[in-house]
Amino acid sequence: MNLYVSNISPETNEIDLREVFSEFGEVVGVKIVKDIETGMPRGFGFVEMADKFSAFDAIDNLDCTFLKGQIIAVKEAKPRANDRGGNDRGGYDRGNDRNNDSPGRRRITRPRRF
């Protein structure tokens, strides 16, 4: 089962995450996402655990805990929108399929006064 870990400190590396999560079960893989241009960590990553029971145990015990000075958030990773049969615009639905005046923008309505 794949877990999404956010608010990761820049000092945290993949070895640190593997060590922390391995206390709850077998860790299959760890990936901290880095910026393409700078190579700096973007503050989130993924931990893949061998079975879902270990993963849920890790979520229950590690969500909202301190890791290297940051309070991390641990959740079940969800597939990207384009992997779930969503749109083909990079995974984020901007609402362009609605009847808007211009693509990519929502019509702003003002509240009525009575």
QUITAUR-V97265 format. One record per backbone hydrogen bond with DSSP energy under -1.0 kcal/mol. NH is the residue of the N-H (numbers start at 1). CO is the residue of the C=O. E is the energy in kcal/mol with one decimal. If there is no record, write none. Layout:
nh = [NH	NH]
co = [CO	CO]
e = [E	E]
This chain:
nh = [3	4	5	6	8	12	17	18	19	20	21	22	24	28	29	31	33	35	39	42	45	46	47	48	49	50	55	56	57	58	59	60	61	62	63	64	65	67	70	72	73	75	77	83	86	98	100	105]
co = [47	75	45	73	43	9	13	14	15	16	17	18	21	48	48	46	44	40	35	33	5	31	3	29	1	26	51	52	53	54	55	56	57	58	59	72	62	70	67	65	6	4	2	80	81	95	98	102]
e = [-2.9	-3.2	-2.7	-2.6	-2.6	-1.5	-1.9	-2.4	-2.3	-2.3	-2.7	-2.0	-1.9	-2.8	-1.5	-2.6	-2.0	-3.2	-1.8	-2.8	-2.6	-3.0	-2.0	-3.1	-3.1	-2.5	-1.7	-2.7	-1.9	-2.3	-2.4	-2.5	-1.8	-2.6	-1.9	-2.2	-1.3	-2.7	-1.2	-2.6	-1.8	-2.5	-2.4	-1.0	-2.5	-1.3	-2.0	-1.6]
